[in-house]
Amino acid sequence: MAIERIVSGMRPTGHLHLGHYNGVLKNWVNLQHEAESLFFVADWHALTTHYDDPEIIEKNVWDMVIDWLAAGIDPALATIFIQSKVPEHAELHTLLSMITPLGWLERVPTYKDQQEKLSSKDLSTYGFLGYPLLQSADILIYKATQVPVGEDQVPHIEFTREVARRFNHLYGKEIGYEEKAEEGIKKLGSKKGQLYRELKTSYQEEGDDQALEAAQALIDEQQSLSLGDKERLLGFLEGGGKMILIEPEYKLTPASKMVGLDGQKMSKSYNNTIALREDPKEVEKKIRTMPTDPARIRRNDPGNPNNCPVWQLHQVYSMEKTQKWAKEGCTQAGIGCVECKQPIIESVLKELKPIQERAKDYIESPDLVKSVVAEGCEKARKLARDTMRDVREVMGIDLS
């Protein structure tokens, strides 16, 4: 069985807001405790749509890393790095492009969707067409087993699995593969070797998934086997070749209920955000001036919470008792809209306070932030080099 490893990235968009925090960062903070985690700043991905505005990317990179650290991403638990500082991503992307059919890229759902949404930009570039493959390289180079994504990104993970499957089919059959697999079985010892064969037969002939899991566990437990032998036996078990690239699973991110100040999805494009490092007075001002149910023209007019963006924030930030108070107060005109907003203001400021305090420490210690990233890049690059060594070897370009 492969080591449980989570990989996820984010394009550098500058200061992050509550939508990012509730939609992605809270999930990352939890995941870093569950498995080995690598989180990267996808600066090359930013160039696929902002190639004509590169000067903003570098500043955005550091702003975003500070926000990650302030939100609770712990460098002692997770590896934080910058995509462009690990050039092996680009190398694997190039090599995968040699075997990836053009039609696979053209059918990725977000390709045409993004072209329509960003019609003001010239996106008829290879970089834009090929970004799902770069995304695949980002994942496959670390042999990730899980990738946290929203539902709209599931097709990208399916695409990545197809690319890995095609690569393994083309290059997984090393010379003398079956003989080497048999040698690996002998290294298990007579009893465990026999058990492996029985489980392999049960899976391949009867489709017994429990036998597959038991055999994978058996292989994973063998400390004396080399990584090459383990991967070879895992591939032999499933009737294929050596698994050079791991097919990742998607891990659906819990749906975020975070809405913007106007009731739409929180997004910089809609100018309806609250930034994680926003001044508390500005946060209070923004929430106090939020639009409410248009039916409540006067204080004694009853309203409908379902027509009010403030109610949507109550559903994210308020306890059941406060929600009940807000709902009854609105429908019965028992409270005014300004009064209804006060618990939201208090809850948002309470959530932001520790984030902003940690951010202040990192802003005042830029060398510490750069040290965290440098260490993360070094760790990531070591893993990436190990994968690329295998990839080059099977593709016939390991000329060392």
C-alpha positions as CSV (number, residue, x, y, z in Angstrom):
1,M,0.0,0.0,0.0
2,A,1.2,3.5,-0.8
3,I,2.0,5.9,2.0
4,E,-1.1,8.0,2.8
5,R,-0.1,11.4,1.3
6,I,-2.2,14.5,0.7
7,V,-1.3,17.1,-1.9
8,S,-3.1,20.3,-2.5
9,G,-2.3,23.7,-4.0
10,M,-3.7,27.2,-4.3
11,R,-3.1,29.9,-6.9
12,P,-1.5,33.0,-5.4
13,T,-4.3,35.6,-5.4
14,G,-3.0,37.8,-2.7
15,H,-4.6,38.3,0.7
16,L,-7.1,35.5,1.4
17,H,-10.6,36.0,2.7
18,L,-13.2,34.2,4.8
19,G,-14.3,32.3,1.7
20,H,-10.9,30.7,1.4
21,Y,-10.7,30.1,5.1
22,N,-14.0,28.3,5.4
23,G,-13.8,26.6,2.0
24,V,-10.2,25.4,2.0
25,L,-7.9,26.4,4.9
26,K,-10.0,24.9,7.7
27,N,-10.0,21.6,5.8
28,W,-6.2,21.7,5.3
29,V,-5.7,22.4,9.0
30,N,-7.6,19.2,9.9
31,L,-6.0,17.1,7.1
32,Q,-2.5,17.9,8.3
33,H,-3.2,15.8,11.4
34,E,-4.5,12.9,9.4
35,A,-1.8,12.1,6.9
36,E,1.5,13.4,5.5
37,S,0.5,16.7,3.8
38,L,2.1,18.9,1.2
39,F,0.5,22.3,0.4
40,F,2.0,24.4,-2.4
41,V,1.7,27.8,-3.9
42,A,0.7,27.2,-7.5
43,D,2.6,30.2,-9.1
44,W,3.0,28.6,-12.5
45,H,-0.8,28.0,-12.5
46,A,-1.3,31.7,-11.9
47,L,0.7,32.4,-15.1
48,T,-1.8,30.4,-17.2
49,T,-4.3,33.2,-16.9
50,H,-2.2,36.1,-15.6
51,Y,0.9,35.7,-17.9
52,D,0.6,39.4,-18.8
53,D,0.7,40.6,-15.1
54,P,3.6,38.8,-13.5
55,E,4.7,41.5,-11.1
56,I,1.8,40.8,-8.8
57,I,2.6,37.1,-8.4
58,E,5.7,37.4,-6.2
59,K,4.0,39.6,-3.7
60,N,0.9,37.5,-3.7
61,V,3.0,34.4,-3.0
62,W,4.3,35.7,0.3
63,D,1.0,37.2,1.3
64,M,-0.7,33.9,0.8
65,V,1.9,31.9,2.7
66,I,1.5,34.3,5.7
67,D,-2.3,33.8,5.6
68,W,-1.8,30.0,5.5
69,L,0.5,30.1,8.5
70,A,-1.8,32.5,10.4
71,A,-4.8,30.2,9.6
72,G,-3.1,27.3,11.4
73,I,-1.1,25.4,8.7
74,D,1.8,24.0,10.9
75,P,5.2,23.6,9.2
76,A,5.9,20.9,11.8
77,L,3.0,18.9,10.4
78,A,2.8,20.0,6.7
79,T,5.2,20.8,4.0
80,I,4.7,24.3,2.6
81,F,6.4,25.0,-0.7
82,I,6.3,27.0,-3.9
83,Q,5.6,25.1,-7.2
84,S,8.2,27.0,-9.3
85,K,11.0,26.2,-6.7
86,V,10.6,22.5,-7.6
87,P,11.5,22.4,-11.3
88,E,10.8,18.6,-11.4
89,H,7.1,19.6,-11.7
90,A,7.8,21.1,-15.1
91,E,10.0,18.1,-16.2
92,L,7.3,15.6,-15.3
93,H,4.7,17.8,-17.1
94,T,6.8,17.8,-20.2
95,L,7.3,14.1,-20.2
96,L,3.6,13.4,-19.5
97,S,2.7,15.7,-22.4
98,M,4.5,13.2,-24.7
99,I,1.9,10.5,-23.9
100,T,-1.3,12.5,-23.3
101,P,-3.8,12.6,-26.1
102,L,-4.8,16.1,-27.1
103,G,-8.4,15.2,-26.9
104,W,-8.1,14.4,-23.2
105,L,-7.2,18.0,-22.5
106,E,-9.8,19.5,-24.7
107,R,-12.6,17.6,-23.0
108,V,-11.7,18.7,-19.5
109,P,-15.0,20.6,-18.5
110,T,-13.3,23.7,-17.0
111,Y,-11.4,24.3,-20.3
112,K,-14.3,25.9,-22.2
113,D,-16.0,27.2,-19.1
114,Q,-13.0,29.3,-18.1
115,Q,-12.5,30.5,-21.7
116,E,-16.0,31.8,-21.6
117,K,-15.7,33.4,-18.2
118,L,-12.4,35.0,-19.0
119,S,-13.3,36.0,-22.5
120,S,-11.5,39.4,-22.1
121,K,-8.1,37.5,-22.0
122,D,-6.4,35.6,-24.8
123,L,-6.4,32.1,-23.5
124,S,-5.6,30.3,-26.8
125,T,-2.2,29.3,-25.3
126,Y,-0.8,25.8,-24.7
127,G,-0.2,26.8,-21.0
128,F,-4.0,27.2,-20.6
129,L,-4.9,24.1,-22.5
130,G,-2.2,22.1,-20.7
131,Y,-2.8,23.3,-17.1
132,P,-4.8,20.2,-16.2
133,L,-1.7,18.1,-17.1
134,L,0.5,20.4,-15.0
135,Q,-2.0,19.9,-12.2
136,S,-1.6,16.1,-12.8
137,A,2.2,16.4,-12.6
138,D,1.8,18.4,-9.3
139,I,-0.1,15.4,-7.8
140,L,1.7,12.4,-9.4
141,I,5.2,13.6,-8.7
142,Y,4.5,13.2,-4.9
143,K,2.7,9.9,-5.3
144,A,-0.3,11.5,-3.6
145,T,-3.0,9.1,-2.5
146,Q,-5.6,11.8,-1.7
147,V,-6.3,15.2,-3.2
148,P,-8.9,17.4,-1.4
149,V,-11.1,19.1,-4.0
150,G,-14.5,20.6,-4.5
151,E,-17.0,18.8,-6.7
152,D,-16.1,21.0,-9.7
153,Q,-12.5,19.7,-9.6
154,V,-13.4,15.9,-9.5
155,P,-12.9,15.6,-13.4
156,H,-9.3,16.9,-12.9
157,I,-8.6,14.0,-10.5
158,E,-10.2,11.5,-12.9
159,F,-8.0,12.9,-15.7
160,T,-5.0,12.5,-13.5
161,R,-5.9,8.9,-12.8
162,E,-6.2,8.3,-16.5
163,V,-2.8,9.8,-17.2
164,A,-1.2,7.7,-14.4
165,R,-2.9,4.5,-15.7
166,R,-1.7,5.2,-19.3
167,F,1.9,5.9,-18.1
168,N,2.0,2.7,-16.0
169,H,0.6,0.7,-18.9
170,L,3.2,2.0,-21.3
171,Y,6.2,1.9,-19.0
172,G,5.4,-0.4,-16.1
173,K,6.5,-3.6,-17.8
174,E,10.2,-3.5,-17.0
175,I,12.4,-6.1,-18.6
176,G,12.3,-9.3,-16.6
177,Y,9.3,-7.9,-14.6
178,E,7.7,-11.3,-13.7
179,E,11.0,-12.8,-12.8
180,K,11.7,-9.9,-10.5
181,A,8.2,-10.1,-9.0
182,E,8.8,-13.8,-8.3
183,E,12.1,-13.0,-6.6
184,G,10.2,-10.4,-4.5
185,I,7.7,-13.1,-3.4
186,K,10.6,-15.4,-2.3
187,K,11.9,-12.5,-0.1
188,L,8.6,-12.7,1.8
189,G,9.5,-16.1,3.1
190,S,7.7,-19.4,2.5
191,K,4.6,-18.8,4.6
192,K,4.0,-15.2,3.7
193,G,4.9,-15.9,0.1
194,Q,2.3,-18.7,-0.1
195,L,-0.3,-16.4,1.6
196,Y,0.5,-13.7,-1.0
197,R,0.0,-16.1,-3.9
198,E,-3.4,-17.3,-2.4
199,L,-4.6,-13.7,-2.0
200,K,-3.4,-12.8,-5.5
201,T,-5.4,-15.7,-6.9
202,S,-8.5,-14.9,-4.9
203,Y,-8.4,-11.3,-6.2
204,Q,-7.5,-12.0,-9.8
205,E,-9.8,-15.0,-10.3
206,E,-12.7,-14.1,-8.0
207,G,-12.5,-10.3,-7.7
208,D,-12.2,-10.6,-3.9
209,D,-11.5,-7.0,-2.8
210,Q,-10.9,-8.1,0.8
211,A,-8.1,-10.4,-0.5
212,L,-6.6,-7.4,-2.4
213,E,-6.6,-5.3,0.8
214,A,-5.1,-8.1,2.8
215,A,-2.3,-8.7,0.3
216,Q,-1.6,-4.9,0.1
217,A,-1.4,-4.8,3.9
218,L,0.9,-7.8,3.9
219,I,3.3,-6.1,1.5
220,D,3.2,-2.8,3.3
221,E,4.2,-4.5,6.6
222,Q,7.4,-6.0,5.2
223,Q,10.2,-3.8,6.4
224,S,12.9,-5.8,4.6
225,L,11.5,-5.2,1.1
226,S,12.9,-2.4,-1.0
227,L,10.5,0.2,-2.3
228,G,11.0,-1.2,-5.8
229,D,10.1,-4.7,-4.7
230,K,7.0,-3.4,-2.9
231,E,5.8,-1.5,-5.9
232,R,6.5,-4.4,-8.2
233,L,4.5,-6.8,-5.9
234,L,1.6,-4.4,-5.7
235,G,1.5,-4.2,-9.5
236,F,1.9,-8.0,-9.9
237,L,-1.0,-8.4,-7.4
238,E,-3.3,-6.4,-9.6
239,G,-2.3,-8.1,-12.8
240,G,-0.4,-5.1,-14.2
241,G,3.2,-3.9,-14.1
242,K,5.2,-2.0,-11.7
243,M,3.2,1.0,-10.4
244,I,5.5,3.9,-11.1
245,L,2.9,6.6,-10.7
246,I,0.1,6.2,-8.1
247,E,-3.5,6.8,-9.1
248,P,-4.8,9.3,-6.5
249,E,-8.3,9.4,-5.0
250,Y,-10.2,12.6,-4.7
251,K,-11.2,13.7,-1.2
252,L,-14.3,15.9,-1.4
253,T,-13.9,19.1,0.6
254,P,-16.9,19.7,2.9
255,A,-19.2,22.1,1.2
256,S,-18.6,25.7,2.3
257,K,-21.6,27.8,3.2
258,M,-19.6,31.0,3.1
259,V,-21.4,33.7,1.3
260,G,-20.2,37.2,0.5
261,L,-21.5,40.5,1.9
262,D,-24.1,40.7,-0.9
263,G,-25.4,37.1,-0.6
264,Q,-23.4,35.8,-3.6
265,K,-20.5,33.5,-3.3
266,M,-17.6,35.3,-1.5
267,S,-15.2,36.4,-4.3
268,K,-12.9,39.2,-5.1
269,S,-14.6,39.4,-8.5
270,Y,-17.8,40.5,-6.7
271,N,-16.1,42.8,-4.3
272,N,-18.0,41.2,-1.4
273,T,-15.2,39.8,0.7
274,I,-13.8,40.1,4.2
275,A,-10.1,39.5,4.2
276,L,-8.4,37.5,6.9
277,R,-6.2,40.4,7.8
278,E,-8.8,43.2,7.4
279,D,-8.9,45.9,10.0
280,P,-11.5,45.1,12.6
281,K,-13.1,48.5,12.2
282,E,-13.5,47.9,8.5
283,V,-14.9,44.5,9.1
284,E,-17.5,46.0,11.4
285,K,-18.4,48.7,8.9
286,K,-18.8,46.2,6.1
287,I,-21.1,44.0,8.0
288,R,-23.2,46.9,9.4
289,T,-23.7,48.1,5.8
290,M,-24.7,44.7,4.4
291,P,-28.0,44.7,2.4
292,T,-30.9,42.9,4.1
293,D,-34.3,41.7,3.1
294,P,-35.6,44.5,0.8
295,A,-39.1,43.9,2.2
296,R,-38.0,45.4,5.6
297,I,-38.2,49.0,4.7
298,R,-39.2,50.1,8.2
299,R,-38.2,48.7,11.6
300,N,-41.7,47.3,12.2
301,D,-41.9,45.5,8.8
302,P,-41.7,41.7,9.1
303,G,-39.0,40.1,7.0
304,N,-38.1,36.8,5.4
305,P,-34.6,35.5,6.5
306,N,-34.3,33.5,3.3
307,N,-34.1,36.8,1.4
308,C,-31.3,38.2,3.6
309,P,-27.5,37.7,3.2
310,V,-27.2,38.4,7.0
311,W,-29.2,35.3,7.7
312,Q,-26.8,33.2,5.6
313,L,-24.0,34.4,7.7
314,H,-25.9,33.5,10.9
315,Q,-26.1,29.9,9.5
316,V,-22.3,29.9,9.4
317,Y,-21.4,31.8,12.5
318,S,-24.2,31.6,15.0
319,M,-25.2,28.9,17.5
320,E,-28.7,27.5,17.2
321,K,-30.1,29.7,20.0
322,T,-28.9,32.9,18.2
323,Q,-30.2,31.6,14.9
324,K,-33.6,31.1,16.5
325,W,-33.5,34.6,18.0
326,A,-32.6,36.2,14.6
327,K,-35.2,34.2,12.7
328,E,-38.0,35.0,15.0
329,G,-36.9,38.6,15.4
330,C,-36.9,39.1,11.6
331,T,-40.2,37.3,10.8
332,Q,-42.0,39.0,13.7
333,A,-40.3,42.4,13.4
334,G,-39.1,42.0,16.9
335,I,-35.5,43.2,16.2
336,G,-34.1,45.6,13.7
337,C,-31.6,44.7,11.0
338,V,-28.7,46.6,12.8
339,E,-29.4,44.6,15.9
340,C,-29.5,41.3,13.9
341,K,-26.0,42.0,12.5
342,Q,-24.3,42.5,15.9
343,P,-23.8,38.8,16.8
344,I,-22.3,38.3,13.3
345,I,-19.8,41.1,13.9
346,E,-18.8,39.7,17.2
347,S,-18.4,36.1,15.8
348,V,-16.4,37.2,12.8
349,L,-14.1,39.4,14.8
350,K,-13.6,36.6,17.3
351,E,-12.6,34.2,14.6
352,L,-10.2,36.7,12.9
353,K,-8.5,37.8,16.1
354,P,-6.1,34.8,16.6
355,I,-5.5,34.7,12.8
356,Q,-4.5,38.3,12.8
357,E,-2.3,38.0,15.8
358,R,-0.4,35.1,14.3
359,A,-0.2,37.0,10.9
360,K,1.4,40.0,12.7
361,D,4.1,37.8,14.1
362,Y,4.9,36.4,10.7
363,I,4.8,39.9,9.0
364,E,7.3,41.1,11.5
365,S,9.5,38.0,10.8
366,P,9.8,37.7,7.0
367,D,13.0,35.7,7.4
368,L,11.1,33.1,9.4
369,V,8.5,32.8,6.6
370,K,11.2,32.4,3.9
371,S,12.9,29.8,6.1
372,V,9.7,27.8,6.4
373,V,9.2,27.8,2.6
374,A,12.9,27.0,1.9
375,E,12.7,24.0,4.2
376,G,9.4,22.9,2.6
377,C,10.9,23.3,-0.9
378,E,13.8,21.1,0.0
379,K,11.6,18.4,1.4
380,A,9.3,18.5,-1.6
381,R,12.2,18.4,-4.0
382,K,13.7,15.4,-2.4
383,L,10.4,13.5,-3.0
384,A,10.1,14.8,-6.5
385,R,13.6,13.7,-7.4
386,D,12.9,10.2,-6.2
387,T,9.9,10.0,-8.5
388,M,11.7,11.5,-11.5
389,R,14.5,9.0,-11.1
390,D,12.0,6.2,-11.7
391,V,10.3,8.1,-14.5
392,R,13.5,8.8,-16.4
393,E,14.6,5.2,-16.0
394,V,11.5,3.6,-17.5
395,M,11.3,6.3,-20.3
396,G,14.9,5.5,-21.3
397,I,16.4,8.9,-20.5
398,D,18.3,8.1,-17.4
399,L,21.7,8.6,-18.9
400,S,23.7,9.0,-15.7
